[in-house]
Amino acid sequence: MDNLRLPRAGRCKWAEGDAGNYTFPCNNRIDAGSSYCTDHRALVYIPPEERRRNRAAVPALKKIAA
Ligand SMILES: [Zn+2]
């Protein structure tokens, strides 16, 4: 069976592997309009507070570099 090599409709599209050699090991069901299960969505999408922290860190790094 070669099912791991294609994302399935209605299933998590979490991919692992290198370019051209992906597998889709996660078989969790997803909501309509989502690409990932809740577990993997948490890994893919950065929470707003995390994003704010990263954005705040960037100007500080630039200042140090300049
Ligand atoms: Zn998943």
N, CA, C, O and the ligand as a Tripos MOL2 file, in Angstrom:
@<TRIPOS>MOLECULE
protein
  265   263    67     0     0
PROTEIN
NO_CHARGES

@<TRIPOS>ATOM
      1 N           0.8450   -1.1990    0.0000 N.3       1 MET1
      2 CA          0.0000    0.0000    0.0000 C.3       1 MET1
      3 C           0.8820    1.2520    0.0000 C.2       1 MET1
      4 O           1.9070    1.3020    0.6800 O.2       1 MET1
      5 N           0.4780    2.2380   -0.7560 N.am      2 ASP2
      6 CA          1.2650    3.4570   -0.8830 C.3       2 ASP2
      7 C           0.4870    4.6600   -0.3730 C.2       2 ASP2
      8 O           0.7740    5.7920   -0.7620 O.2       2 ASP2
      9 N          -0.4720    4.4350    0.4720 N.am      3 ASN3
     10 CA         -1.3680    5.5140    0.8950 C.3       3 ASN3
     11 C          -0.6720    6.6300    1.6480 C.2       3 ASN3
     12 O          -1.1460    7.7670    1.6320 O.2       3 ASN3
     13 N           0.4340    6.3390    2.3050 N.am      4 LEU4
     14 CA          1.1180    7.3650    3.0880 C.3       4 LEU4
     15 C           1.6890    8.4640    2.2140 C.2       4 LEU4
     16 O           2.0310    9.5290    2.7270 O.2       4 LEU4
     17 N           1.8030    8.2480    0.9440 N.am      5 ARG5
     18 CA          2.4490    9.2330    0.0860 C.3       5 ARG5
     19 C           1.4820   10.3060   -0.4160 C.2       5 ARG5
     20 O           1.9180   11.2630   -1.0560 O.2       5 ARG5
     21 N           0.2180   10.1750   -0.1490 N.am      6 LEU6
     22 CA         -0.7390   11.1930   -0.5760 C.3       6 LEU6
     23 C          -1.5870   11.6240    0.6130 C.2       6 LEU6
     24 O          -2.0550   10.7940    1.3910 O.2       6 LEU6
     25 N          -1.7810   12.9590    0.7440 N.am      7 PRO7
     26 CA         -2.7050   13.4110    1.7900 C.3       7 PRO7
     27 C          -4.1180   12.9890    1.4190 C.2       7 PRO7
     28 O          -4.5170   13.0800    0.2580 O.2       7 PRO7
     29 N          -4.8720   12.5280    2.4090 N.am      8 ARG8
     30 CA         -6.2300   12.0700    2.1350 C.3       8 ARG8
     31 C          -7.2440   13.1470    2.4520 C.2       8 ARG8
     32 O          -7.0690   13.9150    3.3970 O.2       8 ARG8
     33 N          -8.2790   13.2040    1.6830 N.am      9 ALA9
     34 CA         -9.3420   14.1740    1.9180 C.3       9 ALA9
     35 C          -9.9380   13.9460    3.3010 C.2       9 ALA9
     36 O         -10.2490   12.8180    3.6850 O.2       9 ALA9
     37 N         -10.0890   15.0400    4.0380 N.am     10 GLY10
     38 CA        -10.6910   14.9270    5.3540 C.3      10 GLY10
     39 C          -9.7420   14.4440    6.4260 C.2      10 GLY10
     40 O         -10.1370   14.2280    7.5720 O.2      10 GLY10
     41 N          -8.4470   14.2700    6.0360 N.am     11 ARG11
     42 CA         -7.4460   13.8220    7.0060 C.3      11 ARG11
     43 C          -6.3430   14.8620    7.1170 C.2      11 ARG11
     44 O          -6.1450   15.6680    6.2080 O.2      11 ARG11
     45 N          -5.6440   14.8390    8.2090 N.am     12 CYS12
     46 CA         -4.5680   15.7760    8.4670 C.3      12 CYS12
     47 C          -3.5220   15.7240    7.3550 C.2      12 CYS12
     48 O          -3.1120   14.6440    6.9310 O.2      12 CYS12
     49 N          -3.0960   16.8940    6.8870 N.am     13 LYS13
     50 CA         -2.1080   16.9590    5.8030 C.3      13 LYS13
     51 C          -0.6930   17.1800    6.3280 C.2      13 LYS13
     52 O           0.1950   17.6090    5.5910 O.2      13 LYS13
     53 N          -0.5010   16.8890    7.5810 N.am     14 TRP14
     54 CA          0.8420   16.9810    8.1520 C.3      14 TRP14
     55 C           1.7930   16.1020    7.3470 C.2      14 TRP14
     56 O           1.5470   14.9080    7.1720 O.2      14 TRP14
     57 N           2.8790   16.6950    6.8570 N.am     15 ALA15
     58 CA          3.8310   15.9690    6.0200 C.3      15 ALA15
     59 C           5.1650   15.8350    6.7260 C.2      15 ALA15
     60 O           5.5990   16.7430    7.4350 O.2      15 ALA15
     61 N           5.8010   14.7130    6.5300 N.am     16 GLU16
     62 CA          7.1550   14.5250    7.0370 C.3      16 GLU16
     63 C           8.0300   14.0520    5.8920 C.2      16 GLU16
     64 O           7.5570   13.4050    4.9580 O.2      16 GLU16
     65 N           9.3150   14.3830    5.9740 N.am     17 GLY17
     66 CA         10.2500   13.9350    4.9450 C.3      17 GLY17
     67 C          10.8350   15.1000    4.1780 C.2      17 GLY17
     68 O          10.5450   16.2590    4.4730 O.2      17 GLY17
     69 N          11.6510   14.7910    3.2030 N.am     18 ASP18
     70 CA         12.3200   15.7950    2.3910 C.3      18 ASP18
     71 C          11.5120   16.0910    1.1470 C.2      18 ASP18
     72 O          10.5530   15.3860    0.8330 O.2      18 ASP18
     73 N          11.9130   17.1580    0.4250 N.am     19 ALA19
     74 CA         11.2310   17.5360   -0.8050 C.3      19 ALA19
     75 C          11.1820   16.3610   -1.7740 C.2      19 ALA19
     76 O          12.1910   15.7080   -2.0430 O.2      19 ALA19
     77 N          10.0070   16.1160   -2.2800 N.am     20 GLY20
     78 CA          9.8290   15.0350   -3.2470 C.3      20 GLY20
     79 C           9.7100   13.6690   -2.6050 C.2      20 GLY20
     80 O           9.5200   12.6660   -3.2920 O.2      20 GLY20
     81 N           9.8210   13.6290   -1.2790 N.am     21 ASN21
     82 CA          9.7710   12.3280   -0.6040 C.3      21 ASN21
     83 C           8.9350   12.4140    0.6610 C.2      21 ASN21
     84 O           9.2840   11.8630    1.7040 O.2      21 ASN21
     85 N           7.8150   13.1250    0.5360 N.am     22 TYR22
     86 CA          6.9600   13.3330    1.7010 C.3      22 TYR22
     87 C           6.1300   12.1070    2.0050 C.2      22 TYR22
     88 O           5.7430   11.3440    1.1200 O.2      22 TYR22
     89 N           5.8730   11.9480    3.2860 N.am     23 THR23
     90 CA          4.8410   11.0070    3.6970 C.3      23 THR23
     91 C           3.8420   11.7700    4.5580 C.2      23 THR23
     92 O           4.1580   12.8380    5.0830 O.2      23 THR23
     93 N           2.6690   11.2380    4.7000 N.am     24 PHE24
     94 CA          1.6150   11.8810    5.4830 C.3      24 PHE24
     95 C           1.1770   10.9090    6.5680 C.2      24 PHE24
     96 O           0.1510   10.2380    6.4560 O.2      24 PHE24
     97 N           1.9860   10.8520    7.6210 N.am     25 PRO25
     98 CA          1.7890    9.8110    8.6320 C.3      25 PRO25
     99 C           0.6000   10.0390    9.5480 C.2      25 PRO25
    100 O           0.1380    9.1020   10.1990 O.2      25 PRO25
    101 N           0.0880   11.2830    9.6120 N.am     26 CYS26
    102 CA         -0.9910   11.5760   10.5470 C.3      26 CYS26
    103 C          -2.3260   11.2670    9.8960 C.2      26 CYS26
    104 O          -2.6310   11.7590    8.8090 O.2      26 CYS26
    105 N          -3.1020   10.4630   10.5590 N.am     27 ASN27
    106 CA         -4.3810   10.0190    9.9830 C.3      27 ASN27
    107 C          -5.5630   10.6050   10.7390 C.2      27 ASN27
    108 O          -6.6840   10.1110   10.6230 O.2      27 ASN27
    109 N          -5.3180   11.6620   11.5180 N.am     28 ASN28
    110 CA         -6.4050   12.2740   12.2810 C.3      28 ASN28
    111 C          -7.3890   12.9830   11.3700 C.2      28 ASN28
    112 O          -7.0110   13.5350   10.3370 O.2      28 ASN28
    113 N          -8.6340   12.9630   11.7560 N.am     29 ARG29
    114 CA         -9.6570   13.6820   10.9980 C.3      29 ARG29
    115 C          -9.5220   15.1790   11.2190 C.2      29 ARG29
    116 O          -9.1010   15.6170   12.2890 O.2      29 ARG29
    117 N          -9.8750   15.9570   10.2190 N.am     30 ILE30
    118 CA         -9.8050   17.4130   10.3240 C.3      30 ILE30
    119 C         -11.1740   18.0130   10.0560 C.2      30 ILE30
    120 O         -12.0370   17.3930    9.4350 O.2      30 ILE30
    121 N         -11.3520   19.2440   10.5430 N.am     31 ASP31
    122 CA        -12.5880   19.9770   10.2720 C.3      31 ASP31
    123 C         -12.5630   20.5030    8.8580 C.2      31 ASP31
    124 O         -11.4910   20.7010    8.2860 O.2      31 ASP31
    125 N         -13.7230   20.7290    8.2880 N.am     32 ALA32
    126 CA        -13.7970   21.3310    6.9680 C.3      32 ALA32
    127 C         -13.1190   22.6900    6.9860 C.2      32 ALA32
    128 O         -13.3560   23.4920    7.8900 O.2      32 ALA32
    129 N         -12.2810   22.9540    6.0000 N.am     33 GLY33
    130 CA        -11.5730   24.2240    5.9380 C.3      33 GLY33
    131 C         -10.2220   24.1950    6.6320 C.2      33 GLY33
    132 O          -9.4370   25.1330    6.4900 O.2      33 GLY33
    133 N          -9.9370   23.1380    7.3790 N.am     34 SER34
    134 CA         -8.6300   23.0190    8.0160 C.3      34 SER34
    135 C          -7.7400   22.1090    7.1930 C.2      34 SER34
    136 O          -8.2210   21.2700    6.4310 O.2      34 SER34
    137 N          -6.4430   22.2810    7.3530 N.am     35 SER35
    138 CA         -5.4960   21.3950    6.6850 C.3      35 SER35
    139 C          -4.8820   20.3970    7.6550 C.2      35 SER35
    140 O          -4.3620   19.3580    7.2490 O.2      35 SER35
    141 N          -4.9490   20.7280    8.9510 N.am     36 TYR36
    142 CA         -4.2710   19.8970    9.9300 C.3      36 TYR36
    143 C          -5.2030   19.5540   11.0770 C.2      36 TYR36
    144 O          -6.1720   20.2670   11.3380 O.2      36 TYR36
    145 N          -4.9050   18.4550   11.7630 N.am     37 CYS37
    146 CA         -5.6030   18.1330   13.0000 C.3      37 CYS37
    147 C          -5.2180   19.1620   14.0640 C.2      37 CYS37
    148 O          -4.2900   19.9430   13.8520 O.2      37 CYS37
    149 N          -5.9000   19.1750   15.1820 N.am     38 THR38
    150 CA         -5.6420   20.1940   16.2000 C.3      38 THR38
    151 C          -4.2060   20.1130   16.7090 C.2      38 THR38
    152 O          -3.5900   21.1460   16.9720 O.2      38 THR38
    153 N          -3.6670   18.9170   16.8520 N.am     39 ASP39
    154 CA         -2.2990   18.7670   17.3450 C.3      39 ASP39
    155 C          -1.3030   19.4030   16.3950 C.2      39 ASP39
    156 O          -0.4350   20.1680   16.8170 O.2      39 ASP39
    157 N          -1.4230   19.0960   15.1350 N.am     40 HIS40
    158 CA         -0.4560   19.6110   14.1740 C.3      40 HIS40
    159 C          -0.7150   21.0730   13.8440 C.2      40 HIS40
    160 O           0.2090   21.8140   13.5110 O.2      40 HIS40
    161 N          -1.9700   21.4850   13.9350 N.am     41 ARG41
    162 CA         -2.2580   22.9000   13.7110 C.3      41 ARG41
    163 C          -1.5400   23.7380   14.7770 C.2      41 ARG41
    164 O          -1.0470   24.8270   14.4840 O.2      41 ARG41
    165 N          -1.4840   23.2350   15.9900 N.am     42 ALA42
    166 CA         -0.7840   23.9450   17.0660 C.3      42 ALA42
    167 C           0.7020   24.0720   16.7550 C.2      42 ALA42
    168 O           1.3420   25.0370   17.1710 O.2      42 ALA42
    169 N           1.2510   23.1110   16.0330 N.am     43 LEU43
    170 CA          2.6660   23.1730   15.6650 C.3      43 LEU43
    171 C           2.8860   24.1140   14.4840 C.2      43 LEU43
    172 O           3.9140   24.7860   14.4050 O.2      43 LEU43
    173 N           1.9170   24.1610   13.5630 N.am     44 VAL44
    174 CA          2.0940   24.9340   12.3310 C.3      44 VAL44
    175 C           1.8390   26.4100   12.5650 C.2      44 VAL44
    176 O           2.6050   27.2620   12.1140 O.2      44 VAL44
    177 N           0.7430   26.7140   13.2830 N.am     45 TYR45
    178 CA          0.3740   28.1050   13.4860 C.3      45 TYR45
    179 C           0.9570   28.6190   14.7890 C.2      45 TYR45
    180 O           0.7660   28.0170   15.8450 O.2      45 TYR45
    181 N           1.6650   29.7300   14.7110 N.am     46 ILE46
    182 CA          2.2730   30.3200   15.8870 C.3      46 ILE46
    183 C           1.2170   31.1050   16.6420 C.2      46 ILE46
    184 O           0.5230   31.9260   16.0420 O.2      46 ILE46
    185 N           1.0750   30.8770   17.9470 N.am     47 PRO47
    186 CA          0.0860   31.6230   18.7330 C.3      47 PRO47
    187 C           0.3890   33.1160   18.6840 C.2      47 PRO47
    188 O           1.5550   33.4930   18.5770 O.2      47 PRO47
    189 N          -0.6330   33.9830   18.7600 N.am     48 PRO48
    190 CA         -0.4360   35.4400   18.6630 C.3      48 PRO48
    191 C           0.5830   35.9580   19.6570 C.2      48 PRO48
    192 O           1.3720   36.8360   19.3070 O.2      48 PRO48
    193 N           0.6000   35.4530   20.8810 N.am     49 GLU49
    194 CA          1.5450   35.9810   21.8630 C.3      49 GLU49
    195 C           2.9790   35.5920   21.4950 C.2      49 GLU49
    196 O           3.9130   36.3600   21.7230 O.2      49 GLU49
    197 N           3.1440   34.4110   20.9320 N.am     50 GLU50
    198 CA          4.4720   33.9980   20.4800 C.3      50 GLU50
    199 C           4.9360   34.8790   19.3310 C.2      50 GLU50
    200 O           6.0990   35.2780   19.2620 O.2      50 GLU50
    201 N           3.9980   35.1770   18.4270 N.am     51 ARG51
    202 CA          4.3250   36.0210   17.2810 C.3      51 ARG51
    203 C           4.7350   37.4210   17.7390 C.2      51 ARG51
    204 O           5.6800   38.0040   17.2090 O.2      51 ARG51
    205 N           4.0210   37.9490   18.7210 N.am     52 ARG52
    206 CA          4.3300   39.2780   19.2400 C.3      52 ARG52
    207 C           5.7380   39.2860   19.8450 C.2      52 ARG52
    208 O           6.4910   40.2430   19.6680 O.2      52 ARG52
    209 N           6.0800   38.2200   20.5520 N.am     53 ARG53
    210 CA          7.3900   38.1290   21.1750 C.3      53 ARG53
    211 C           8.4780   38.1040   20.0880 C.2      53 ARG53
    212 O           9.5110   38.7590   20.2270 O.2      53 ARG53
    213 N           8.2420   37.3520   19.0180 N.am     54 ASN54
    214 CA          9.2230   37.2760   17.9360 C.3      54 ASN54
    215 C           9.3930   38.6210   17.2550 C.2      54 ASN54
    216 O          10.5120   39.0290   16.9430 O.2      54 ASN54
    217 N           8.2740   39.3170   17.0210 N.am     55 ARG55
    218 CA          8.3460   40.5930   16.3250 C.3      55 ARG55
    219 C           9.0910   41.6210   17.1820 C.2      55 ARG55
    220 O           9.8240   42.4640   16.6660 O.2      55 ARG55
    221 N           8.8880   41.5350   18.4930 N.am     56 ALA56
    222 CA          9.5690   42.4590   19.3990 C.3      56 ALA56
    223 C          11.0680   42.1800   19.4130 C.2      56 ALA56
    224 O          11.8690   43.0850   19.6440 O.2      56 ALA56
    225 N          11.4440   40.9310   19.1680 N.am     57 ALA57
    226 CA         12.8560   40.5600   19.2370 C.3      57 ALA57
    227 C          13.6070   40.9940   17.9770 C.2      57 ALA57
    228 O          14.8170   41.2150   18.0340 O.2      57 ALA57
    229 N          12.9320   41.1190   16.8690 N.am     58 VAL58
    230 CA         13.6140   41.4040   15.6120 C.3      58 VAL58
    231 C          14.3010   42.7770   15.6060 C.2      58 VAL58
    232 O          15.4770   42.8360   15.2480 O.2      58 VAL58
    233 N          13.6380   43.8860   15.9820 N.am     59 PRO59
    234 CA         14.3110   45.1880   15.9750 C.3      59 PRO59
    235 C          15.5120   45.2020   16.9150 C.2      59 PRO59
    236 O          16.5130   45.8550   16.6210 O.2      59 PRO59
    237 N          15.4320   44.5050   18.0220 N.am     60 ALA60
    238 CA         16.5570   44.4450   18.9590 C.3      60 ALA60
    239 C          17.7640   43.7890   18.2950 C.2      60 ALA60
    240 O          18.8960   44.2450   18.4530 O.2      60 ALA60
    241 N          17.5100   42.7200   17.5540 N.am     61 LEU61
    242 CA         18.5960   42.0440   16.8590 C.3      61 LEU61
    243 C          19.1960   42.9450   15.7990 C.2      61 LEU61
    244 O          20.4130   42.9930   15.6220 O.2      61 LEU61
    245 N          18.3130   43.6750   15.0810 N.am     62 LYS62
    246 CA         18.8090   44.5640   14.0330 C.3      62 LYS62
    247 C          19.6750   45.6670   14.6270 C.2      62 LYS62
    248 O          20.6820   46.0660   14.0420 O.2      62 LYS62
    249 N          19.2760   46.1480   15.7860 N.am     63 LYS63
    250 CA         20.0350   47.2190   16.4240 C.3      63 LYS63
    251 C          21.4390   46.7260   16.8010 C.2      63 LYS63
    252 O          22.4320   47.4400   16.6580 O.2      63 LYS63
    253 N          21.4800   45.5060   17.2750 N.am     64 ILE64
    254 CA         22.7750   44.9330   17.6720 C.3      64 ILE64
    255 C          23.6610   44.7590   16.4380 C.2      64 ILE64
    256 O          24.8640   45.0190   16.4680 O.2      64 ILE64
    257 N          23.0160   44.3030   15.3340 N.am     65 ALA65
    258 CA         23.7930   44.0570   14.1170 C.3      65 ALA65
    259 C          24.2930   45.3670   13.5150 C.2      65 ALA65
    260 O          25.3740   45.4020   12.9270 O.2      65 ALA65
    261 N          23.5120   46.4530   13.6550 N.am     66 ALA66
    262 CA         23.9130   47.7380   13.0670 C.3      66 ALA66
    263 C          24.8320   48.4720   14.0300 C.2      66 ALA66
    264 O          25.2860   49.5760   13.7300 O.2      66 ALA66
    265 ZN         -2.0960   15.6700   12.3940 Zn       67 ZN67
@<TRIPOS>BOND
     1     1     2 1
     2     2     3 1
     3     3     4 2
     4     3     5 am
     5     5     6 1
     6     6     7 1
     7     7     8 2
     8     7     9 am
     9     9    10 1
    10    10    11 1
    11    11    12 2
    12    11    13 am
    13    13    14 1
    14    14    15 1
    15    15    16 2
    16    15    17 am
    17    17    18 1
    18    18    19 1
    19    19    20 2
    20    19    21 am
    21    21    22 1
    22    22    23 1
    23    23    24 2
    24    23    25 am
    25    25    26 1
    26    26    27 1
    27    27    28 2
    28    27    29 am
    29    29    30 1
    30    30    31 1
    31    31    32 2
    32    31    33 am
    33    33    34 1
    34    34    35 1
    35    35    36 2
    36    35    37 am
    37    37    38 1
    38    38    39 1
    39    39    40 2
    40    39    41 am
    41    41    42 1
    42    42    43 1
    43    43    44 2
    44    43    45 am
    45    45    46 1
    46    46    47 1
    47    47    48 2
    48    47    49 am
    49    49    50 1
    50    50    51 1
    51    51    52 2
    52    51    53 am
    53    53    54 1
    54    54    55 1
    55    55    56 2
    56    55    57 am
    57    57    58 1
    58    58    59 1
    59    59    60 2
    60    59    61 am
    61    61    62 1
    62    62    63 1
    63    63    64 2
    64    63    65 am
    65    65    66 1
    66    66    67 1
    67    67    68 2
    68    67    69 am
    69    69    70 1
    70    70    71 1
    71    71    72 2
    72    71    73 am
    73    73    74 1
    74    74    75 1
    75    75    76 2
    76    75    77 am
    77    77    78 1
    78    78    79 1
    79    79    80 2
    80    79    81 am
    81    81    82 1
    82    82    83 1
    83    83    84 2
    84    83    85 am
    85    85    86 1
    86    86    87 1
    87    87    88 2
    88    87    89 am
    89    89    90 1
    90    90    91 1
    91    91    92 2
    92    91    93 am
    93    93    94 1
    94    94    95 1
    95    95    96 2
    96    95    97 am
    97    97    98 1
    98    98    99 1
    99    99   100 2
   100    99   101 am
   101   101   102 1
   102   102   103 1
   103   103   104 2
   104   103   105 am
   105   105   106 1
   106   106   107 1
   107   107   108 2
   108   107   109 am
   109   109   110 1
   110   110   111 1
   111   111   112 2
   112   111   113 am
   113   113   114 1
   114   114   115 1
   115   115   116 2
   116   115   117 am
   117   117   118 1
   118   118   119 1
   119   119   120 2
   120   119   121 am
   121   121   122 1
   122   122   123 1
   123   123   124 2
   124   123   125 am
   125   125   126 1
   126   126   127 1
   127   127   128 2
   128   127   129 am
   129   129   130 1
   130   130   131 1
   131   131   132 2
   132   131   133 am
   133   133   134 1
   134   134   135 1
   135   135   136 2
   136   135   137 am
   137   137   138 1
   138   138   139 1
   139   139   140 2
   140   139   141 am
   141   141   142 1
   142   142   143 1
   143   143   144 2
   144   143   145 am
   145   145   146 1
   146   146   147 1
   147   147   148 2
   148   147   149 am
   149   149   150 1
   150   150   151 1
   151   151   152 2
   152   151   153 am
   153   153   154 1
   154   154   155 1
   155   155   156 2
   156   155   157 am
   157   157   158 1
   158   158   159 1
   159   159   160 2
   160   159   161 am
   161   161   162 1
   162   162   163 1
   163   163   164 2
   164   163   165 am
   165   165   166 1
   166   166   167 1
   167   167   168 2
   168   167   169 am
   169   169   170 1
   170   170   171 1
   171   171   172 2
   172   171   173 am
   173   173   174 1
   174   174   175 1
   175   175   176 2
   176   175   177 am
   177   177   178 1
   178   178   179 1
   179   179   180 2
   180   179   181 am
   181   181   182 1
   182   182   183 1
   183   183   184 2
   184   183   185 am
   185   185   186 1
   186   186   187 1
   187   187   188 2
   188   187   189 am
   189   189   190 1
   190   190   191 1
   191   191   192 2
   192   191   193 am
   193   193   194 1
   194   194   195 1
   195   195   196 2
   196   195   197 am
   197   197   198 1
   198   198   199 1
   199   199   200 2
   200   199   201 am
   201   201   202 1
   202   202   203 1
   203   203   204 2
   204   203   205 am
   205   205   206 1
   206   206   207 1
   207   207   208 2
   208   207   209 am
   209   209   210 1
   210   210   211 1
   211   211   212 2
   212   211   213 am
   213   213   214 1
   214   214   215 1
   215   215   216 2
   216   215   217 am
   217   217   218 1
   218   218   219 1
   219   219   220 2
   220   219   221 am
   221   221   222 1
   222   222   223 1
   223   223   224 2
   224   223   225 am
   225   225   226 1
   226   226   227 1
   227   227   228 2
   228   227   229 am
   229   229   230 1
   230   230   231 1
   231   231   232 2
   232   231   233 am
   233   233   234 1
   234   234   235 1
   235   235   236 2
   236   235   237 am
   237   237   238 1
   238   238   239 1
   239   239   240 2
   240   239   241 am
   241   241   242 1
   242   242   243 1
   243   243   244 2
   244   243   245 am
   245   245   246 1
   246   246   247 1
   247   247   248 2
   248   247   249 am
   249   249   250 1
   250   250   251 1
   251   251   252 2
   252   251   253 am
   253   253   254 1
   254   254   255 1
   255   255   256 2
   256   255   257 am
   257   257   258 1
   258   258   259 1
   259   259   260 2
   260   259   261 am
   261   261   262 1
   262   262   263 1
   263   263   264 2
@<TRIPOS>SUBSTRUCTURE
     1 MET1         2 RESIDUE 1 A MET
     2 ASP2         6 RESIDUE 1 A ASP
     3 ASN3        10 RESIDUE 1 A ASN
     4 LEU4        14 RESIDUE 1 A LEU
     5 ARG5        18 RESIDUE 1 A ARG
     6 LEU6        22 RESIDUE 1 A LEU
     7 PRO7        26 RESIDUE 1 A PRO
     8 ARG8        30 RESIDUE 1 A ARG
     9 ALA9        34 RESIDUE 1 A ALA
    10 GLY10       38 RESIDUE 1 A GLY
    11 ARG11       42 RESIDUE 1 A ARG
    12 CYS12       46 RESIDUE 1 A CYS
    13 LYS13       50 RESIDUE 1 A LYS
    14 TRP14       54 RESIDUE 1 A TRP
    15 ALA15       58 RESIDUE 1 A ALA
    16 GLU16       62 RESIDUE 1 A GLU
    17 GLY17       66 RESIDUE 1 A GLY
    18 ASP18       70 RESIDUE 1 A ASP
    19 ALA19       74 RESIDUE 1 A ALA
    20 GLY20       78 RESIDUE 1 A GLY
    21 ASN21       82 RESIDUE 1 A ASN
    22 TYR22       86 RESIDUE 1 A TYR
    23 THR23       90 RESIDUE 1 A THR
    24 PHE24       94 RESIDUE 1 A PHE
    25 PRO25       98 RESIDUE 1 A PRO
    26 CYS26      102 RESIDUE 1 A CYS
    27 ASN27      106 RESIDUE 1 A ASN
    28 ASN28      110 RESIDUE 1 A ASN
    29 ARG29      114 RESIDUE 1 A ARG
    30 ILE30      118 RESIDUE 1 A ILE
    31 ASP31      122 RESIDUE 1 A ASP
    32 ALA32      126 RESIDUE 1 A ALA
    33 GLY33      130 RESIDUE 1 A GLY
    34 SER34      134 RESIDUE 1 A SER
    35 SER35      138 RESIDUE 1 A SER
    36 TYR36      142 RESIDUE 1 A TYR
    37 CYS37      146 RESIDUE 1 A CYS
    38 THR38      150 RESIDUE 1 A THR
    39 ASP39      154 RESIDUE 1 A ASP
    40 HIS40      158 RESIDUE 1 A HIS
    41 ARG41      162 RESIDUE 1 A ARG
    42 ALA42      166 RESIDUE 1 A ALA
    43 LEU43      170 RESIDUE 1 A LEU
    44 VAL44      174 RESIDUE 1 A VAL
    45 TYR45      178 RESIDUE 1 A TYR
    46 ILE46      182 RESIDUE 1 A ILE
    47 PRO47      186 RESIDUE 1 A PRO
    48 PRO48      190 RESIDUE 1 A PRO
    49 GLU49      194 RESIDUE 1 A GLU
    50 GLU50      198 RESIDUE 1 A GLU
    51 ARG51      202 RESIDUE 1 A ARG
    52 ARG52      206 RESIDUE 1 A ARG
    53 ARG53      210 RESIDUE 1 A ARG
    54 ASN54      214 RESIDUE 1 A ASN
    55 ARG55      218 RESIDUE 1 A ARG
    56 ALA56      222 RESIDUE 1 A ALA
    57 ALA57      226 RESIDUE 1 A ALA
    58 VAL58      230 RESIDUE 1 A VAL
    59 PRO59      234 RESIDUE 1 A PRO
    60 ALA60      238 RESIDUE 1 A ALA
    61 LEU61      242 RESIDUE 1 A LEU
    62 LYS62      246 RESIDUE 1 A LYS
    63 LYS63      250 RESIDUE 1 A LYS
    64 ILE64      254 RESIDUE 1 A ILE
    65 ALA65      258 RESIDUE 1 A ALA
    66 ALA66      262 RESIDUE 1 A ALA
    67 ZN67       265 GROUP 0 **** ****
